[in-house]
Amino acid sequence: MNDTACSPAQVTVDLDAIAHNVRVLRERAGTDLMAVVKADGYGHGLVPSARAALAGGAVALGVAQPAEALALRAARVGAPVLCWLLTPAMDADALLAADVQLASSAPWSLDAIAQAARRAGRTAEVQLKADTGLARGGAFTLPVATAPDPRTDFEVLVRHAAALEAEGALRVVGVFSHFAYADAPEHPTVRAQQEAFADAVRLAERAGLRLQVRHLSNSAATLTTPAAAWDMVRPGLAVYGLSPVPEIASAADLGLRPAMRVTAQVSVTKRIPAGQGVSYGHTYAPERATTVVDVPIGYADGVPRHASNAGPVQLGGQRFAVSGRVCMDQFVVDVGDTPVEAGDEVVLFGAGDDGEPTAQEWAEAAGTISYEIVSRFGPRLPRRHVGEVGA
Ligand SMILES: *Cc1c(COP(=O)(O)O)cnc(C)c1O
């Protein structure tokens, strides 16, 4: 990690904003909250984000990869951690020793977890992941007419888990699932998945599993479909203060505070004549003589190349846009006749309170979602964490 003071560009993360967002989401849901901190806390820093979310009242943390769960434990984060992206390459012994709850989508992972539990002479806690219609992770809860086994994958998983539980190798503490279309709350799949989830929970409970938690709602469902909250909600994006439903409501409308701010210092300024092509491929050329500035942050840092000639920035309180292509380490901005010096601060995005662009605006400029904007800011950029909860 670079030294913030010497680096040409930096990410600043407001941990108080994360804690605030968790409070807002908990109140909204009226249930417990698991904060999703996968992908380095959506680019905000795994451990500081986790601590801030817990300070805001999260009761558990969710991650995708096993290494993320182990990194939380290595940093002495003690809250319950659920990890849901397992492959046979995982180190089940290490995960069990670190008290990580594992989410099983298939009998093979139950077997791997049970074997690790037997080796350690203890009982592993698992949650069963039901696929209620996303057709991604999880055991499918819907019948497939052409399948060789008339039972659903989820039913097979439940029976297998119940047998291992009876043997004492593991204990099933939860069932969860994930929406395909939570950002379109009127979409028929939202209701269909809620019904399929209720069926999956019933099936698990009838098989004798004593579930402590049943959870289904990501950020969008937490904010738009309160009936889906069950015992716990499981938001990620909204924890970091971004709207998962930008067409329906902005972060500000939802009472969320964007936590990430990305800035860079101008490295070079120069006058160029009318018609001079700018950056690779000369996809931009000013109509009159102008000042261009180099902004030393590029696609290797996470600035999307798709935002060439589009991404918004703020410089000296004024708005400008990327001029020409985004390069690996820098991009250029035509600032007209505005006086700018090397070292002046360029804001790519922030909370938006002072007229600066937001991550959502960068998402629109690049034709993507704000999730991708924040989570791709990479390890070359130093992260500075500010806020009371980080102190
Ligand atoms: C990433 C993820 C979440 C969080 O989703 P958001 O849309 O960021 O709220 C919740 N559950 C699972 C299984 C996930 O993979």
The ligand as a MOL file (V3000), in Angstrom:
LIG
                    3D

  0  0  0     0  0            999 V3000
M  V30 BEGIN CTAB
M  V30 COUNTS 15 15 0 0 0
M  V30 BEGIN ATOM
M  V30 1 C -23.0780 -9.5170 -2.9570 0
M  V30 2 C -24.1580 -10.2260 -2.2510 0
M  V30 3 C -25.0550 -9.5320 -1.4060 0
M  V30 4 C -25.0900 -8.0270 -1.3160 0
M  V30 5 O -25.7300 -7.5150 -2.4700 0
M  V30 6 P -25.9990 -5.9550 -2.6270 0
M  V30 7 O -26.7780 -5.8560 -3.8850 0
M  V30 8 O -24.6540 -5.3020 -2.7460 0
M  V30 9 O -26.7380 -5.4980 -1.4400 0
M  V30 10 C -25.9380 -10.2710 -0.6620 0
M  V30 11 N -25.9820 -11.6230 -0.7650 0
M  V30 12 C -25.1760 -12.3160 -1.5930 0
M  V30 13 C -25.2970 -13.7810 -1.6640 0
M  V30 14 C -24.2420 -11.6480 -2.3830 0
M  V30 15 O -23.4700 -12.3350 -3.2120 0
M  V30 END ATOM
M  V30 BEGIN BOND
M  V30 1 1 1 2
M  V30 2 1 2 3
M  V30 3 2 2 14
M  V30 4 1 3 4
M  V30 5 2 3 10
M  V30 6 1 4 5
M  V30 7 1 5 6
M  V30 8 2 6 7
M  V30 9 1 6 8
M  V30 10 1 6 9
M  V30 11 1 10 11
M  V30 12 2 11 12
M  V30 13 1 12 13
M  V30 14 1 12 14
M  V30 15 1 14 15
M  V30 END BOND
M  V30 END CTAB
M  END
